[in-house]
């Protein structure tokens, strides 16, 4: 099952399943972006709108995109603001879904499903205002190294999504090729226990 099909199937239970990665990433995003000002936002991987609800309180305009129509349908049920425009899109293709340039581009649990980071960061840089920011929130590579992947249970068993391992340096070096440099980096742990393996990696990039 490809990624789009999997998320379409997952959509009906995504908000209600016990999901530590989903919940901790939502916390990490809010903490990471608390002091960053932005009027326009391109939210890549809006899913069921868990972060879109927060973005609409902060930004004047949001373009919220997702590969999965079913996930986005859940988001539309929650959000009816004229400041949020939902679009279905495949970010591995040429980006034609932008509405001008953005102050912030965000990725929440998206890039683990993308093989070619260079294409993504090239398109991101073309979509941003100078001095704009990029937020990346991902399952930590350390979790991937021990076998963790996005997965959910179905009546036919556990569905494991296709994921690609990206080391921390992969994100940083690929982004740097397109004028995106690290402004901040952080790690988030289950129950804030820093003796364990971090669950979430966040990277804030800035366009220079």
Protein Blocks (a to p, Z undefined) as FASTA:
>chain_A
ZZklmmmmmmmmmmmpccfklmmmmmmmmmmmmmpccfbdcdehklnolmmmmmmmmpmb
dcdddfblklmmmmmmmpccfkbccddddfkbccfkbgcjafbdcdehklmmpmblmlmm
mmmmmmpcehiacddddddfklmmnopacddddfkbccddddddddfklmmmmmmmnopa
cfbdcdddehhiakbccfbdcdddddZZ
